[in-house]
Amino acid sequence: RLAELVRALGWRDPVLPQSMYIYKQPLVGAEVTSHQDSSFLFTEPRQTCLGLWLALHDATVENGCLWARPGSHAESLRRQFARNPE
């Protein structure tokens, strides 16, 4: 089903190279501030990596749902994360 979704978004031959669960309990740990996931999923010479966020439980404003700013997917990358900067 994920491959069908990604194809519908225009990606060809999608592959799932990684999956992860993030357990973010209310009032535990630090706040996750506004960011672009592409900061961490950046590839060159062209963008070949797509991140998807799927809630496994009901996500509400009260328990910390995902927020997205309309049109932000079309903005340029503001910051690029480098694990081992040269």
N, C-alpha and C positions, 0 to 999 in steps of 0.2 A: 504494500500500500504506500509506503514512503517513496519507493521508486516511481510509482504512478504520479504522486504529488509533485515530485521534483521534475519529472518529465513535463508535467503541465505548466511548470514555471519556466520551461525552455531549456533545461539542461539535458544533454544527450548522454546516454550510457552511465547513469549515476551509479556510484559505488559507495558503500558504507564502510569507510576505513576505521571509524572509531565511534564508540558510544560511551556515554558516561551518565551517571546519576549524580545530581547535586541535591543533598538534603539540607535545606535551609529552614531551620526551625525559627518560629517567631521569637523575637527578643533574645536570640542566641547569636553570637558572632557579630561581625561588623556589617554595617550597611553596604549594600552593593549600589554604587552610584551610577548615574547615567553613563553609558558607554556604547561603543559600536563593537559587536562581536568580530567584525572584520579586522579589528586591531590585532586579534589573536589568530585569525584564519587567513592571513594574507599570503598570496602566492604570486610568483612572477614567472614568465613575463605577462601572464593574464590571470584573472581570477578564476581558479578552478576548484575552489572549496566553498561549500555552502553550509552554514550552520542552521539547524532547526531546533526550536525549543518546544517541547511538548510537556504539558502538565499531566502528571499521573494522578493527581487529586484535584478537587475543585480549587481553583485559584481565585481569590477575591481580593479586594482592596484591603480588607482587614488582615488577611494572612499573607500578604505580600505578592500579589500577582505581577505578571510582566506588564510593563508599560511600553508603548511604542508611540513615537511622534509621527503623525501622518506625513508621508513624503520623505522621511529620513533615509529610506532605503536608496534613494537616488542621490544622496549627498556624497561628496568626496570623503575619503578617509581622513579623519582629523589626527589620528595618532597610530603609529605602527609599533607593535610590540616586537622587540628583538631579544630572543633568549640568550644568544651569545653574540653581542654586538662586536663588530671588528674595530 
